Amino acid sequence: MNADQKRDRVVTSQEVLEYCRGTTAGFLARLVATDETWKHLCGPQTKEQSKKWRHSGSPHPKKFRTQKSASKVTTSVFWDKNGILLVEYLKKGATMTAN
């Protein structure tokens, strides 16, 4: 972060503090927070789910290891003081914009 970005953050933070001092408790009631995380789309099977019937002489079925990173999506969560407002899943290859 360069000096201009730091200065902009300080100025914006001071403006928010001034706004809070001049308003009632209603400000916090309108506050919305957000966070992003990666959500894996594959759900590995449990040992019970992967059991298969077979004859005593037949070989065990081969299980292929799935790579979690191959199927994940960016998940954005928005919430306020009352709970979750929106959970948004970003399409693969897309980027989050102001729109």
NUBA-190970 format. One line per 2 residues: number of its first residue (from 1); their letters; for each residue x, y, z of N, C-alpha, C, O. Coordinates in nm, 4 decimals, m for minus. Layout:
# residues N
NUM) a) X Y Z X Y Z X Y Z X Y Z  ...
//
This chain:
# residues 99
1) mn) 0.0857 m0.1167 0.0000 0.0000 0.0000 0.0000 0.0906 0.1233 0.0000 0.1835 0.1331 0.0801  0.0624 0.2170 m0.0905 0.1465 0.3358 m0.0975 0.0930 0.4471 m0.0060 m0.0120 0.4313 0.0562
3) ad) 0.1642 0.5571 0.0016 0.1302 0.6662 0.0938 m0.0063 0.7286 0.0619 m0.0805 0.7645 0.1533  m0.0398 0.7416 m0.0675 m0.1697 0.7992 m0.1056 m0.2849 0.7106 m0.0587 m0.3863 0.7609 m0.0101
5) qk) m0.2695 0.5797 m0.0731 m0.3735 0.4873 m0.0290 m0.3912 0.4923 0.1224 m0.5038 0.4891 0.1721  m0.2809 0.5000 0.1953 m0.2882 0.5099 0.3410 m0.3594 0.6384 0.3830 m0.4440 0.6368 0.4724
7) rd) m0.3249 0.7495 0.3182 m0.3882 0.8781 0.3492 m0.5378 0.8723 0.3197 m0.6176 0.9235 0.3981  m0.5772 0.8109 0.2080 m0.7192 0.7977 0.1738 m0.7943 0.7161 0.2782 m0.9082 0.7482 0.3119
9) rv) m0.7311 0.6107 0.3294 m0.7942 0.5294 0.4336 m0.8150 0.6097 0.5617 m0.9194 0.5996 0.6262  m0.7154 0.6888 0.5973 m0.7265 0.7710 0.7183 m0.8387 0.8721 0.7021 m0.9204 0.8887 0.7926
11) vt) m0.8436 0.9391 0.5891 m0.9474 1.0395 0.5647 m1.0860 0.9755 0.5676 m1.1780 1.0290 0.6295  m1.1008 0.8629 0.5018 m1.2302 0.7936 0.4995 m1.2705 0.7490 0.6393 m1.3867 0.7628 0.6776
13) sq) m1.1761 0.6960 0.7156 m1.2058 0.6524 0.8526 m1.2481 0.7704 0.9394 m1.3401 0.7577 1.0203  m1.1827 0.8837 0.9237 m1.2199 1.0025 1.0003 m1.3602 1.0502 0.9632 m1.4359 1.0934 1.0502
15) ev) m1.3952 1.0429 0.8349 m1.5295 1.0825 0.7919 m1.6355 0.9904 0.8528 m1.7415 1.0370 0.8946  m1.6074 0.8608 0.8579 m1.7018 0.7659 0.9173 m1.7179 0.7942 1.0666 m1.8295 0.7909 1.1185
17) le) m1.6064 0.8222 1.1366 m1.6145 0.8545 1.2791 m1.6955 0.9812 1.3031 m1.7766 0.9865 1.3956  m1.6746 1.0815 1.2219 m1.7522 1.2066 1.2348 m1.9005 1.1800 1.2121 m1.9853 1.2350 1.2824
19) yc) m1.9316 1.0965 1.1149 m2.0712 1.0619 1.0872 m2.1324 0.9903 1.2072 m2.2468 1.0167 1.2443  m2.0557 0.8995 1.2677 m2.1052 0.8248 1.3840 m2.1321 0.9162 1.5017 m2.2299 0.8974 1.5741
21) rg) m2.0461 1.0150 1.5216 m2.0646 1.1076 1.6337 m2.1904 1.1922 1.6158 m2.2537 1.2307 1.7141  m2.2267 1.2211 1.4924 m2.3406 1.3085 1.4655 m2.4731 1.2354 1.4519 m2.5762 1.3003 1.4342
23) tt) m2.4742 1.1051 1.4594 m2.5985 1.0300 1.4407 m2.6348 0.9529 1.5666 m2.5574 0.9450 1.6619  m2.7520 0.8978 1.5640 m2.7972 0.8151 1.6766 m2.7511 0.6716 1.6559 m2.6709 0.6447 1.5665
25) ag) m2.8001 0.5807 1.7362 m2.7609 0.4404 1.7275 m2.8057 0.3746 1.5979 m2.7675 0.2607 1.5710  m2.8851 0.4427 1.5175 m2.9336 0.3870 1.3918 m2.8240 0.3554 1.2919 m2.8453 0.2772 1.1992
27) fl) m2.7067 0.4154 1.3094 m2.5967 0.3901 1.2163 m2.5567 0.2429 1.2181 m2.5416 0.1814 1.1126  m2.5397 0.1866 1.3363 m2.4984 0.0463 1.3462 m2.6063 m0.0475 1.2954 m2.5758 m0.1579 1.2502
29) ar) m2.7309 m0.0060 1.3021 m2.8403 m0.0894 1.2529 m2.8360 m0.1017 1.1008 m2.8897 m0.1975 1.0452  m2.7731 m0.0064 1.0333 m2.7663 m0.0083 0.8867 m2.6335 m0.0632 0.8350 m2.6145 m0.0724 0.7138
31) lv) m2.5423 m0.0995 0.9234 m2.4104 m0.1466 0.8848 m2.4180 m0.2881 0.8268 m2.4793 m0.3767 0.8863  m2.3549 m0.3090 0.7098 m2.3498 m0.4405 0.6445 m2.2024 m0.4769 0.6260 m2.1225 m0.3953 0.5801
33) at) m2.1681 m0.5992 0.6620 m2.0305 m0.6486 0.6480 m2.0275 m0.7592 0.5424 m2.1298 m0.8204 0.5117  m1.9091 m0.7834 0.4880 m1.8939 m0.8879 0.3868 m1.7603 m0.9595 0.4054 m1.6661 m0.9050 0.4629
35) de) m1.7546 m1.0819 0.3558 m1.6307 m1.1584 0.3558 m1.6362 m1.2558 0.2384 m1.7439 m1.2974 0.1955  m1.5193 m1.2910 0.1877 m1.5098 m1.3866 0.0780 m1.4306 m1.5082 0.1232 m1.3405 m1.4973 0.2063
37) tw) m1.4642 m1.6229 0.0685 m1.3921 m1.7458 0.0970 m1.4050 m1.8396 m0.0219 m1.4915 m1.8210 m0.1075  m1.3193 m1.9397 m0.0268 m1.3291 m2.0437 m0.1292 m1.4171 m2.1549 m0.0758 m1.4011 m2.1974 0.0387
39) kh) m1.5090 m2.2021 m0.1569 m1.5970 m2.3124 m0.1203 m1.5677 m2.4281 m0.2146 m1.5750 m2.4121 m0.3365  m1.5347 m2.5446 m0.1594 m1.5083 m2.6627 m0.2419 m1.6399 m2.7263 m0.2842 m1.7305 m2.7432 m0.2026
41) lc) m1.6500 m2.7614 m0.4117 m1.7730 m2.8174 m0.4662 m1.7799 m2.9688 m0.4518 m1.8894 m3.0249 m0.4508  m1.6672 m3.0355 m0.4409 m1.6699 m3.1809 m0.4309 m1.6871 m3.2221 m0.2854 m1.6275 m3.1634 m0.1951
43) gp) m1.7683 m3.3224 m0.2647 m1.7870 m3.3757 m0.1306 m1.7351 m3.5169 m0.1266 m1.7992 m3.6063 m0.1818  m1.6218 m3.5411 m0.0638 m1.5681 m3.6770 m0.0616 m1.6634 m3.7729 0.0087 m1.7310 m3.7360 0.1048
45) qt) m1.6677 m3.8947 m0.0399 m1.7557 m3.9951 0.0188 m1.7032 m4.0401 0.1538 m1.5825 m4.0428 0.1779  m1.7962 m4.0753 0.2411 m1.7564 m4.1367 0.3666 m1.7215 m4.2826 0.3398 m1.7491 m4.3349 0.2319
47) ke) m1.6611 m4.3475 0.4376 m1.6244 m4.4880 0.4214 m1.7494 m4.5722 0.3968 m1.7475 m4.6651 0.3160  m1.8577 m4.5392 0.4666 m1.9838 m4.6135 0.4520 m2.0422 m4.5952 0.3115 m2.0935 m4.6905 0.2529
49) qs) m2.0345 m4.4725 0.2572 m2.0906 m4.4451 0.1248 m2.0133 m4.5148 0.0136 m2.0705 m4.5466 m0.0906  m1.8844 m4.5389 0.0341 m1.8027 m4.5955 m0.0732 m1.8016 m4.7485 m0.0745 m1.7365 m4.8079 m0.1605
51) kk) m1.8713 m4.8134 0.0179 m1.8749 m4.9595 0.0213 m1.9499 m5.0143 m0.0996 m2.0520 m4.9586 m0.1399  m1.8996 m5.1235 m0.1576 m1.9616 m5.1881 m0.2726 m1.9692 m5.3378 m0.2470 m1.8793 m5.3968 m0.1870
53) wr) m2.0787 m5.3986 m0.2937 m2.0896 m5.5440 m0.2855 m2.0044 m5.6060 m0.3939 m2.0046 m5.5595 m0.5079  m1.9305 m5.7124 m0.3585 m1.8478 m5.7812 m0.4572 m1.8328 m5.9266 m0.4150 m1.8563 m5.9624 m0.2995
55) hs) m1.7935 m6.0090 m0.5103 m1.7660 m6.1498 m0.4796 m1.6356 m6.1586 m0.4023 m1.5508 m6.0699 m0.4116  m1.6203 m6.2641 m0.3274 m1.5012 m6.2781 m0.2419 m1.3713 m6.2825 m0.3225 m1.2668 m6.2419 m0.2715
57) gs) m1.3749 m6.3303 m0.4463 m1.2532 m6.3403 m0.5260 m1.2280 m6.2191 m0.6154 m1.1205 m6.2085 m0.6744  m1.3230 m6.1288 m0.6268 m1.3058 m6.0144 m0.7175 m1.2197 m5.9058 m0.6517 m1.2200 m5.8903 m0.5296
59) ph) m1.1464 m5.8315 m0.7346 m1.0577 m5.7282 m0.6784 m1.1383 m5.6098 m0.6231 m1.2532 m5.5868 m0.6609  m1.0750 m5.5373 m0.5340 m1.1371 m5.4163 m0.4796 m1.1463 m5.3100 m0.5889 m1.0544 m5.2988 m0.6700
61) pk) m1.2545 m5.2315 m0.5936 m1.2622 m5.1250 m0.6942 m1.1585 m5.0168 m0.6647 m1.1309 m4.9851 m0.5490  m1.1021 m4.9613 m0.7708 m1.0022 m4.8556 m0.7538 m1.0730 m4.7243 m0.7241 m1.1726 m4.6896 m0.7875
63) kf) m1.0201 m4.6529 m0.6274 m1.0738 m4.5209 m0.5941 m0.9730 m4.4167 m0.6396 m0.8541 m4.4261 m0.6092  m1.0210 m4.3187 m0.7118 m0.9342 m4.2120 m0.7586 m0.9430 m4.0961 m0.6608 m1.0514 m4.0595 m0.6153
65) rt) m0.8308 m4.0403 m0.6299 m0.8269 m3.9269 m0.5385 m0.8733 m3.8014 m0.6125 m0.8236 m3.7706 m0.7208  m0.9674 m3.7303 m0.5543 m1.0130 m3.6052 m0.6153 m0.9317 m3.4900 m0.5588 m0.8953 m3.4897 m0.4412
67) qk) m0.9044 m3.3945 m0.6421 m0.8323 m3.2762 m0.5983 m0.9343 m3.1674 m0.5663 m1.0102 m3.1247 m0.6532  m0.9353 m3.1237 m0.4424 m1.0319 m3.0215 m0.4024 m1.0149 m2.8928 m0.4821 m1.1138 m2.8271 m0.5147
69) sa) m0.8907 m2.8556 m0.5140 m0.8665 m2.7293 m0.5825 m0.9231 m2.7281 m0.7242 m0.9396 m2.6211 m0.7827  m0.9527 m2.8441 m0.7797 m1.0040 m2.8499 m0.9160 m1.1478 m2.8015 m0.9243 m1.1931 m2.7607 m1.0313
71) sk) m1.2202 m2.8053 m0.8132 m1.3602 m2.7638 m0.8172 m1.3940 m2.6793 m0.6951 m1.4529 m2.7279 m0.5985  m1.3560 m2.5529 m0.7010 m1.3910 m2.4612 m0.5938 m1.4416 m2.3309 m0.6538 m1.4124 m2.2980 m0.7688
73) vt) m1.5168 m2.2584 m0.5748 m1.5789 m2.1362 m0.6231 m1.5654 m2.0292 m0.5142 m1.5650 m2.0604 m0.3951  m1.5543 m1.9036 m0.5564 m1.5485 m1.7938 m0.4602 m1.6879 m1.7688 m0.4063 m1.7834 m1.7534 m0.4825
75) ts) m1.6988 m1.7649 m0.2742 m1.8259 m1.7427 m0.2082 m1.8178 m1.6127 m0.1295 m1.7269 m1.5949 m0.0484  m1.9119 m1.5219 m0.1527 m1.9192 m1.3966 m0.0785 m2.0409 m1.4004 0.0122 m2.1504 m1.4371 m0.0304
77) vf) m2.0206 m1.3621 0.1378 m2.1291 m1.3610 0.2352 m2.1459 m1.2191 0.2866 m2.0482 m1.1538 0.3232  m2.2714 m1.1707 0.2892 m2.3047 m1.0374 0.3389 m2.3974 m1.0547 0.4581 m2.4919 m1.1333 0.4522
79) wd) m2.3712 m0.9814 0.5672 m2.4565 m0.9925 0.6852 m2.4668 m0.8586 0.7572 m2.3844 m0.7692 0.7380  m2.5693 m0.8471 0.8401 m2.5863 m0.7309 0.9267 m2.6099 m0.7793 1.0688 m2.5862 m0.8964 1.0986
81) kn) m2.6561 m0.6914 1.1571 m2.6716 m0.7279 1.2979 m2.7769 m0.8363 1.3197 m2.7778 m0.9010 1.4244  m2.8654 m0.8569 1.2223 m2.9713 m0.9568 1.2357 m2.9352 m1.0926 1.1768 m3.0052 m1.1908 1.2014
83) gi) m2.8279 m1.0997 1.1000 m2.7875 m1.2272 1.0414 m2.7467 m1.2138 0.8964 m2.7182 m1.1037 0.8491  m2.7438 m1.3262 0.8253 m2.6981 m1.3306 0.6863 m2.8027 m1.2686 0.5936 m2.9214 m1.3002 0.6020
85) ll) m2.7570 m1.1802 0.5058 m2.8438 m1.1155 0.4069 m2.8358 m1.1838 0.2710 m2.9369 m1.2009 0.2029  m2.7141 m1.2228 0.2322 m2.6941 m1.2770 0.0982 m2.5705 m1.3655 0.0961 m2.4686 m1.3329 0.1570
87) ve) m2.5801 m1.4776 0.0256 m2.4647 m1.5621 m0.0038 m2.4567 m1.5692 m0.1555 m2.5498 m1.6158 m0.2211  m2.3465 m1.5233 m0.2106 m2.3311 m1.5135 m0.3559 m2.2159 m1.6023 m0.4006 m2.1060 m1.5941 m0.3458
89) yl) m2.2407 m1.6876 m0.5003 m2.1376 m1.7745 m0.5562 m2.0952 m1.7177 m0.6905 m2.1784 m1.6968 m0.7788  m1.9662 m1.6927 m0.7059 m1.9129 m1.6352 m0.8283 m1.8859 m1.7450 m0.9298 m1.8275 m1.8479 m0.8962
91) kk) m1.9282 m1.7236 m1.0539 m1.9044 m1.8226 m1.1587 m1.7554 m1.8381 m1.1830 m1.6781 m1.7441 m1.1644  m1.7160 m1.9582 m1.2248 m1.5749 m1.9873 m1.2485 m1.5183 m1.8931 m1.3552 m1.5768 m1.8776 m1.4625
93) ga) m1.4061 m1.8313 m1.3255 m1.3413 m1.7399 m1.4188 m1.3913 m1.5971 m1.4114 m1.3312 m1.5081 m1.4715  m1.5009 m1.5725 m1.3387 m1.5561 m1.4373 m1.3256 m1.4853 m1.3631 m1.2126 m1.4221 m1.4245 m1.1267
95) tm) m1.4966 m1.2319 m1.2139 m1.4383 m1.1510 m1.1072 m1.5468 m1.0636 m1.0451 m1.6438 m1.0271 m1.1115  m1.5298 m1.0305 m0.9179 m1.6246 m0.9464 m0.8462 m1.6021 m0.8011 m0.8837 m1.4893 m0.7519 m0.8802
97) ta) m1.7094 m0.7329 m0.9195 m1.7025 m0.5908 m0.9522 m1.8064 m0.5155 m0.8698 m1.8866 m0.5770 m0.7996  m1.8052 m0.3836 m0.8780 m1.9005 m0.3022 m0.8036 m2.0434 m0.3292 m0.8494 m2.1367 m0.3172 m0.7700
99) n) m2.0620 m0.3652 m0.9754 m2.1977 m0.3929 m1.0252 m2.2536 m0.5172 m0.9611 m2.3666 m0.5563 m0.9906
//
